[in-house]
Amino acid sequence: MSIDRSSVRARRRRAAKAVLTLTLLALVVVGVAAAAALRGGAHGAASATDTFVLANAVKVDTLDPAQNSVNESIWLTQNIYSRLVQPNATGTALLPDLATSWKVSNGGKTYTFKLRSAKFSDGTPLTAQDVVFSVLRSKALKGGWGFLLDAVKSVTAPDASTVVFQLTRPHAPLLADLAMYAYAVVPQKEVEAQGDAFWNKPVGSGPFMVTSLKKDQELDLTVNPNWYGKKPAIKNVQVQIVPNDNSRVLLLQSKKVDAIENPPGNLINQIGKFPGLQSDLFPSTRVDFIQLDEHYAPYKDKNVRLALNYGIDRNAIVKLAYSEHATTAASYMPYKMLYWNSSQERRSNIEKVVLRYSNITLLYQFVELFLTVKF
């Protein structure tokens, strides 16, 4: 769910300083089918050409894997770059990617990776030094995912096809951490030579390469001729940026696009009934919530946050905003994952908490602000 920021700004102009200063106010739904794709029929946009057309709701944030924080852009970069290892299709195991093998020694404090012979999309060889540069760059990024590699003391390249991680202590999740999008491998020489301009048309070693990028409008990809894996069945991918939900649905129904990502939840059932279209839903770890900055008044007051939390009718949101394809949330953990809890008490009547807050008029002003939330 998203906040109507124009309404919020009118009442509270102090923006959050950084993502890390935000605190969770209230969970709304979990287990949503996060990326339900809707596909055109036999005469869709891609069938007449070798180009698959996707309408996306969110503009491209950045194609820098270290800086990326928007899911839609992250999913794109995972088709452009490679990492040392990658998760399997179900996310239950790790598979080789750039690394064909690895060895753990020194009591779990040394990881040695052997690299395959690979090239970037511009034809230049990918070396162990590119891996070292990319990992250390992402690790050092302020506000990034560097904390995952807190146990890593050093990363070195003893030769062009070997990467060695030295740890200060055994760290069991290291392989899973390196499978994160943020630790994708980029060419050191090009990144250092071009600076920020590199990310406008980046070079990677994944199955696709960027041919053009207009962040607010369109991203065009084509098959990377130097990709070391199985060649994709589709030669070109065009990602159109279409923020309006109804516009994306209309493009799909008129077969001007082959798929839309994150279709509007309230239209899922309706779209699936349209001739020639298919709606795919799948279990997800997605959790939708609202974030407020507790460093500022009035959100410093726990009772205010509780009042807003208790005032949410989660069942109504699941029904109206998600067409009942979601589960009401009682835990910060994703649906049915370890430590997920369905038994926590949820009070939906805000009047139960009003008496706990001294300034009732002010409290209802906050509730009115909260009701500007758009789903």
LUMPAMI-186031 format. One record per residue (C-alpha): chain; residue in one letter; x, y, z; residue number from 1. Coordinates in Angstrom, 1 decimal, decimal comma, padded with zeros to 4 digits. Example, Ala and Ser with C-alpha at 12.3 -4.5 7.8 and 13.67 -1.06 7.14 Angstrom:
BEGIN
R ch aa     px     py     pz   i
R  A  A  012,3 -004,5  007,8   1
R  A  S  013,7 -001,1  007,1   2
//
This chain:
BEGIN
R ch aa     px     py     pz   i
R  A  M  000,0  000,0  000,0   1
R  A  S  001,2  003,5 -000,6   2
R  A  I  000,7  006,9  001,1   3
R  A  D -000,9  009,8 -000,7   4
R  A  R  002,2  011,9 -000,2   5
R  A  S  000,5  015,2 -001,4   6
R  A  S -002,0  015,0  001,4   7
R  A  V  000,6  014,1  004,0   8
R  A  R  002,9  016,9  002,9   9
R  A  A  000,1  019,5  003,4  10
R  A  R  000,0  018,4  007,1  11
R  A  R  003,6  017,5  007,8  12
R  A  R  006,4  019,0  005,7  13
R  A  R  009,4  017,5  007,5  14
R  A  A  010,6  014,6  005,4  15
R  A  A  012,3  011,6  006,8  16
R  A  K  016,1  012,0  006,7  17
R  A  A  016,7  008,4  005,6  18
R  A  V  015,1  005,1  005,3  19
R  A  L  016,8  003,9  008,4  20
R  A  T  014,9  006,6  010,5  21
R  A  L  011,6  005,2  009,6  22
R  A  T  009,7  002,9  012,0  23
R  A  L  006,9  000,5  011,1  24
R  A  L  003,6  001,8  012,1  25
R  A  A  001,2 -001,0  011,2  26
R  A  L  001,2 -004,1  009,1  27
R  A  V -001,7 -004,4  006,8  28
R  A  V -001,5 -007,5  004,7  29
R  A  V  000,9 -010,3  004,1  30
R  A  G  001,1 -013,3  001,7  31
R  A  V  000,0 -011,1 -001,3  32
R  A  A  000,6 -012,5 -004,8  33
R  A  A  003,4 -010,0 -005,3  34
R  A  A  004,0 -010,0 -009,0  35
R  A  A  000,9 -011,4 -010,6  36
R  A  A  001,6 -011,3 -014,4  37
R  A  L -001,2 -010,9 -016,9  38
R  A  R -000,4 -012,3 -020,3  39
R  A  G -001,9 -011,5 -023,7  40
R  A  G -003,4 -014,2 -025,9  41
R  A  A -001,9 -015,9 -029,0  42
R  A  H -002,0 -012,6 -030,9  43
R  A  G -000,4 -010,4 -028,2  44
R  A  A  002,3 -007,8 -028,8  45
R  A  A  005,3 -010,2 -028,6  46
R  A  S  003,8 -012,9 -030,9  47
R  A  A  004,1 -010,7 -034,0  48
R  A  T  007,8 -009,8 -033,3  49
R  A  D  010,7 -011,0 -031,3  50
R  A  T  010,1 -008,4 -028,6  51
R  A  F  008,3 -009,0 -025,3  52
R  A  V  006,6 -005,9 -024,0  53
R  A  L  006,0 -005,3 -020,3  54
R  A  A  004,1 -002,4 -018,7  55
R  A  N  005,5 -001,5 -015,4  56
R  A  A  004,0  000,8 -012,8  57
R  A  V  007,2  002,2 -011,4  58
R  A  K  009,9  004,1 -013,1  59
R  A  V  013,5  002,8 -013,2  60
R  A  D  015,0  003,8 -009,9  61
R  A  T  018,6  003,0 -010,9  62
R  A  L  020,4  000,2 -012,6  63
R  A  D  023,2  000,4 -010,0  64
R  A  P  022,8 -002,9 -008,1  65
R  A  A  024,5 -001,4 -005,0  66
R  A  Q  022,2  001,6 -004,9  67
R  A  N  019,0  000,0 -005,9  68
R  A  S  016,1 -000,2 -003,4  69
R  A  V  013,0 -000,5 -005,6  70
R  A  N  011,8 -004,1 -006,4  71
R  A  E  010,8 -003,4 -009,9  72
R  A  S  014,3 -002,1 -010,7  73
R  A  I  015,9 -004,9 -008,8  74
R  A  W  014,2 -007,5 -010,9  75
R  A  L  015,4 -005,8 -014,0  76
R  A  T  019,1 -005,7 -012,8  77
R  A  Q  019,0 -009,4 -012,0  78
R  A  N  018,6 -009,9 -015,8  79
R  A  I  021,5 -007,6 -016,6  80
R  A  Y  024,2 -008,7 -014,1  81
R  A  S  025,6 -011,9 -012,6  82
R  A  R  026,7 -012,7 -009,1  83
R  A  L  029,0 -015,3 -007,6  84
R  A  V  026,1 -017,6 -006,7  85
R  A  Q  022,4 -017,4 -007,3  86
R  A  P  019,2 -018,9 -005,7  87
R  A  N  017,4 -021,7 -007,4  88
R  A  A  013,9 -021,1 -008,8  89
R  A  T  012,2 -021,8 -005,5  90
R  A  G  014,6 -019,9 -003,4  91
R  A  T  015,4 -023,0 -001,3  92
R  A  A  019,0 -023,6 -002,4  93
R  A  L  022,0 -021,9 -004,0  94
R  A  L  023,4 -022,6 -007,4  95
R  A  P  026,7 -021,6 -009,2  96
R  A  D  026,6 -018,4 -011,2  97
R  A  L  030,0 -016,8 -011,9  98
R  A  A  031,5 -019,1 -009,4  99
R  A  T  031,6 -022,7 -010,6 100
R  A  S  032,8 -024,0 -007,3 101
R  A  W  033,8 -022,8 -003,8 102
R  A  K  035,7 -024,2 -000,8 103
R  A  V  035,3 -023,3  002,8 104
R  A  S  038,3 -023,7  005,1 105
R  A  N  040,1 -022,3  008,1 106
R  A  G  037,2 -023,3  010,4 107
R  A  G  034,6 -021,5  008,3 108
R  A  K  036,6 -018,2  008,0 109
R  A  T  038,0 -018,6  004,5 110
R  A  Y  035,9 -018,9  001,3 111
R  A  T  037,7 -019,6 -002,0 112
R  A  F  035,7 -019,2 -005,2 113
R  A  K  036,7 -020,4 -008,7 114
R  A  L  035,3 -018,4 -011,5 115
R  A  R  034,1 -019,5 -014,9 116
R  A  S  035,4 -018,0 -018,1 117
R  A  A  032,9 -015,1 -018,6 118
R  A  K  032,7 -011,8 -020,5 119
R  A  F  030,7 -008,7 -020,0 120
R  A  S  028,3 -007,7 -022,7 121
R  A  D  030,8 -005,4 -024,4 122
R  A  G  033,1 -008,4 -024,9 123
R  A  T  035,7 -007,6 -022,2 124
R  A  P  036,7 -010,5 -019,9 125
R  A  L  035,2 -010,6 -016,4 126
R  A  T  038,0 -011,1 -013,9 127
R  A  A  038,3 -011,8 -010,2 128
R  A  Q  039,4 -008,2 -009,7 129
R  A  D  036,0 -007,1 -011,0 130
R  A  V  034,4 -009,3 -008,4 131
R  A  V  036,6 -007,9 -005,6 132
R  A  F  035,8 -004,3 -006,7 133
R  A  S  032,0 -004,9 -006,9 134
R  A  V  031,7 -006,7 -003,6 135
R  A  L  033,8 -004,1 -001,7 136
R  A  R  032,0 -001,2 -003,5 137
R  A  S  028,6 -002,5 -002,3 138
R  A  K  029,9 -003,4  001,1 139
R  A  A  031,2  000,2  001,6 140
R  A  L  028,0  001,9  000,4 141
R  A  K  026,5  003,9  003,3 142
R  A  G  022,9  002,9  003,9 143
R  A  G  023,3 -000,2  001,6 144
R  A  W  023,6 -003,9  002,3 145
R  A  G  027,2 -003,8  003,6 146
R  A  F  026,0 -004,9  007,1 147
R  A  L  025,4 -008,4  005,7 148
R  A  L  029,1 -008,8  005,1 149
R  A  D  030,1 -007,4  008,5 150
R  A  A  032,2 -010,5  009,2 151
R  A  V  034,2 -010,1  006,0 152
R  A  K  037,7 -008,9  006,8 153
R  A  S  039,1 -008,9  003,2 154
R  A  V  038,3 -009,9 -000,4 155
R  A  T  041,3 -010,6 -002,7 156
R  A  A  042,0 -011,9 -006,1 157
R  A  P  045,2 -014,1 -006,1 158
R  A  D  044,7 -014,7 -009,8 159
R  A  A  042,2 -013,8 -012,6 160
R  A  S  039,9 -016,7 -011,8 161
R  A  T  040,1 -016,9 -008,0 162
R  A  V  038,4 -014,8 -005,3 163
R  A  V  039,2 -015,3 -001,6 164
R  A  F  037,1 -014,0  001,3 165
R  A  Q  038,7 -013,9  004,7 166
R  A  L  036,3 -013,6  007,6 167
R  A  T  036,8 -012,5  011,2 168
R  A  R  034,5 -015,2  012,4 169
R  A  P  032,5 -018,0  010,8 170
R  A  H  029,4 -016,6  009,0 171
R  A  A  027,0 -019,3  007,8 172
R  A  P  024,8 -017,0  005,6 173
R  A  L  027,8 -015,7  003,5 174
R  A  L  026,8 -017,6  000,3 175
R  A  A  023,2 -016,5  000,6 176
R  A  D  024,4 -012,9  001,2 177
R  A  L  026,5 -013,0 -001,9 178
R  A  A  023,4 -014,1 -003,9 179
R  A  M  021,8 -010,7 -003,1 180
R  A  Y  021,2 -008,4 -006,1 181
R  A  A  023,5 -005,8 -004,4 182
R  A  Y  026,5 -008,0 -004,9 183
R  A  A  026,2 -008,2 -008,7 184
R  A  V  029,5 -007,9 -010,5 185
R  A  V  030,2 -004,8 -012,6 186
R  A  P  033,3 -003,9 -014,7 187
R  A  Q  035,7 -002,0 -012,5 188
R  A  K  037,5 -000,1 -015,3 189
R  A  E  034,2  001,2 -016,9 190
R  A  V  032,6  002,2 -013,6 191
R  A  E  035,6  004,1 -012,5 192
R  A  A  036,1  005,7 -015,9 193
R  A  Q  032,5  006,8 -016,5 194
R  A  G  031,3  007,4 -012,9 195
R  A  D  027,5  008,0 -012,6 196
R  A  A  027,1  008,0 -016,4 197
R  A  F  027,9  004,3 -016,5 198
R  A  W  024,5  003,5 -015,1 199
R  A  N  022,7  005,1 -018,0 200
R  A  K  023,8  002,3 -020,2 201
R  A  P  025,5 -000,2 -017,9 202
R  A  V  027,5 -003,2 -019,0 203
R  A  G  026,9 -006,6 -017,2 204
R  A  S  027,4 -010,3 -017,7 205
R  A  G  023,8 -011,4 -017,3 206
R  A  P  021,4 -012,8 -020,0 207
R  A  F  020,3 -009,4 -021,3 208
R  A  M  022,1 -006,1 -022,0 209
R  A  V  020,8 -002,5 -022,0 210
R  A  T  020,3 -000,9 -025,4 211
R  A  S  018,5  002,3 -024,1 212
R  A  L  017,1  003,8 -020,9 213
R  A  K  014,7  006,6 -020,2 214
R  A  K  014,0  006,2 -016,5 215
R  A  D  010,5  007,7 -016,6 216
R  A  Q  009,5  006,2 -019,9 217
R  A  E  011,1  003,0 -021,1 218
R  A  L  013,9  000,5 -020,8 219
R  A  D  015,0 -001,6 -023,7 220
R  A  L  017,0 -004,8 -023,4 221
R  A  T  018,4 -007,3 -025,9 222
R  A  V  020,0 -010,7 -025,5 223
R  A  N  023,7 -010,5 -024,3 224
R  A  P  025,7 -012,2 -027,1 225
R  A  N  028,4 -013,0 -024,5 226
R  A  W  026,1 -014,6 -022,0 227
R  A  Y  027,5 -017,9 -020,8 228
R  A  G  024,2 -019,6 -020,0 229
R  A  K  021,3 -020,8 -022,0 230
R  A  K  020,2 -018,2 -024,5 231
R  A  P  016,8 -016,6 -023,6 232
R  A  A  013,9 -017,6 -025,9 233
R  A  I  013,0 -013,9 -026,3 234
R  A  K  015,4 -011,7 -028,1 235
R  A  N  014,3 -008,3 -026,9 236
R  A  V  012,4 -006,9 -023,9 237
R  A  Q  010,8 -003,5 -023,8 238
R  A  V  009,7 -002,2 -020,4 239
R  A  Q  007,2  000,6 -020,6 240
R  A  I  006,7  002,8 -017,6 241
R  A  V  002,9  003,2 -017,1 242
R  A  P  002,1  004,4 -013,5 243
R  A  N -001,7  004,5 -013,9 244
R  A  D -003,3  001,1 -013,0 245
R  A  N -006,2  001,5 -015,4 246
R  A  S -003,9  002,5 -018,3 247
R  A  R -001,8 -000,6 -017,8 248
R  A  V -004,9 -002,8 -017,8 249
R  A  L -006,2 -001,1 -020,9 250
R  A  L -002,9 -001,7 -022,7 251
R  A  L -003,1 -005,3 -021,8 252
R  A  Q -006,7 -005,7 -022,9 253
R  A  S -005,9 -004,0 -026,2 254
R  A  K -002,9 -006,4 -026,6 255
R  A  K -000,5 -003,4 -026,9 256
R  A  V  001,6 -005,1 -024,2 257
R  A  D  002,2 -008,7 -023,4 258
R  A  A  002,2 -008,4 -019,6 259
R  A  I  001,8 -006,0 -016,7 260
R  A  E  003,6 -006,3 -013,5 261
R  A  N  001,9 -005,8 -010,1 262
R  A  P -001,6 -005,5 -011,5 263
R  A  P -004,1 -003,6 -009,3 264
R  A  G -005,2 -005,9 -006,6 265
R  A  N -008,8 -004,7 -006,7 266
R  A  L -009,0 -005,7 -010,4 267
R  A  I -007,4 -009,1 -010,3 268
R  A  N -010,6 -011,1 -010,5 269
R  A  Q -012,1 -008,9 -013,2 270
R  A  I -009,0 -009,0 -015,4 271
R  A  G -008,8 -012,8 -015,2 272
R  A  K -012,3 -013,0 -016,8 273
R  A  F -011,3 -011,0 -019,9 274
R  A  P -011,1 -013,1 -023,0 275
R  A  G -007,5 -014,0 -023,9 276
R  A  L -006,0 -012,9 -020,7 277
R  A  Q -004,5 -014,9 -017,8 278
R  A  S -003,9 -013,8 -014,3 279
R  A  D -001,1 -015,7 -012,4 280
R  A  L -001,0 -015,5 -008,7 281
R  A  F  001,5 -017,2 -006,5 282
R  A  P  002,5 -017,3 -002,8 283
R  A  S  004,6 -014,4 -001,7 284
R  A  T  006,7 -013,1  001,2 285
R  A  R  005,5 -009,6  000,5 286
R  A  V  004,3 -007,6  003,5 287
R  A  D  002,5 -004,3  002,9 288
R  A  F  002,8 -001,8  005,7 289
R  A  I  002,9  002,0  006,5 290
R  A  Q  006,1  003,7  007,7 291
R  A  L  006,1  006,7  009,9 292
R  A  D  009,1  008,5  011,4 293
R  A  E  009,0  008,2  015,2 294
R  A  H  011,8  010,7  015,6 295
R  A  Y  009,2  013,5  015,1 296
R  A  A  006,1  014,5  016,9 297
R  A  P  003,4  013,3  017,1 298
R  A  Y  004,7  009,9  016,2 299
R  A  K  007,2  009,9  019,1 300
R  A  D  004,2  009,0  021,3 301
R  A  K  003,6  005,3  021,4 302
R  A  N -000,1  005,8  022,1 303
R  A  V -000,5  007,7  018,8 304
R  A  R  001,1  004,9  016,9 305
R  A  L -001,0  002,4  018,7 306
R  A  A -004,2  004,3  018,0 307
R  A  L -003,5  004,5  014,3 308
R  A  N -002,5  000,8  014,3 309
R  A  Y -005,7 -000,2  016,0 310
R  A  G -007,8  002,0  013,8 311
R  A  I -007,0  000,0  010,6 312
R  A  D -009,7 -002,3  009,4 313
R  A  R -007,4 -004,9  007,8 314
R  A  N -010,2 -007,2  006,7 315
R  A  A -011,8 -004,3  004,7 316
R  A  I -008,4 -003,6  003,0 317
R  A  V -008,0 -007,3  002,1 318
R  A  K -011,4 -007,3  000,6 319
R  A  L -011,4 -004,0 -001,3 320
R  A  A -007,8 -003,4 -002,2 321
R  A  Y -006,7 -007,0 -002,8 322
R  A  S -009,9 -008,8 -003,9 323
R  A  E -009,3 -011,1 -000,9 324
R  A  H -006,0 -012,4 -002,4 325
R  A  A -004,2 -011,5  000,8 326
R  A  T -004,0 -012,4  004,5 327
R  A  T -004,4 -009,9  007,4 328
R  A  A -001,1 -009,3  009,1 329
R  A  A -000,3 -009,8  012,8 330
R  A  S  003,4 -010,1  012,5 331
R  A  Y  006,3 -008,2  011,0 332
R  A  M  007,6 -011,5  009,6 333
R  A  P  006,4 -012,7  006,1 334
R  A  Y  003,5 -015,0  005,9 335
R  A  K  004,2 -018,4  007,5 336
R  A  M  007,9 -017,9  007,7 337
R  A  L  010,0 -018,6  010,8 338
R  A  Y  008,6 -016,6  013,7 339
R  A  W  005,5 -015,5  011,9 340
R  A  N  002,7 -015,2  014,4 341
R  A  S -001,0 -015,3  013,6 342
R  A  S -002,3 -015,2  017,2 343
R  A  Q -001,3 -011,7  018,3 344
R  A  E -004,3 -009,6  019,4 345
R  A  R -005,6 -007,1  016,9 346
R  A  R -008,0 -004,5  018,1 347
R  A  S -009,8 -002,8  015,2 348
R  A  N -011,9 -000,3  017,2 349
R  A  I -009,9  002,9  017,7 350
R  A  E -012,1  003,9  020,6 351
R  A  K -010,5  001,3  022,8 352
R  A  V -007,3  003,4  022,7 353
R  A  V -008,6  006,9  022,7 354
R  A  L -008,7  007,1  026,5 355
R  A  R -005,0  006,2  026,6 356
R  A  Y -004,2  009,5  024,9 357
R  A  S -004,6  012,8  026,7 358
R  A  N -005,4  015,1  023,7 359
R  A  I -008,4  013,5  022,0 360
R  A  T -008,9  016,3  019,5 361
R  A  L -005,3  016,0  018,4 362
R  A  L -005,6  012,2  018,2 363
R  A  Y -008,5  012,4  015,8 364
R  A  Q -006,5  014,9  013,6 365
R  A  F -003,9  012,2  013,3 366
R  A  V -006,5  009,6  012,5 367
R  A  E -007,9  011,9  009,8 368
R  A  L -004,4  012,3  008,4 369
R  A  F -004,0  008,5  008,4 370
R  A  L -007,2  008,1  006,4 371
R  A  T -005,6  009,9  003,5 372
R  A  V -003,8  006,7  002,8 373
R  A  K -004,5  005,3 -000,7 374
R  A  F -004,6  001,6 -001,5 375
//
